[in-house]
Amino acid sequence: MNLLENMVLAMTQSFFVPSLNKTMAQLEKEEKNKISHRANALRILEKEWENWFDV
């Protein structure tokens, strides 16, 4: 593991998600995506995208 990966791991272990009783480091990818502000933004964008481009 490089320095950046170690720093990210240390940070994710620091953030506790009470509703799941886990730290961010313990979450599965699917769990992270459910609470991720980026994932939420992409879900909203996906809906708007269809309106903008008549997909």
Beta strands, then each sheet from edge to edge (+ up, - down):
strand 1: 16-17
strand 2: 22-23
sheet 1: 1+ 2-
end
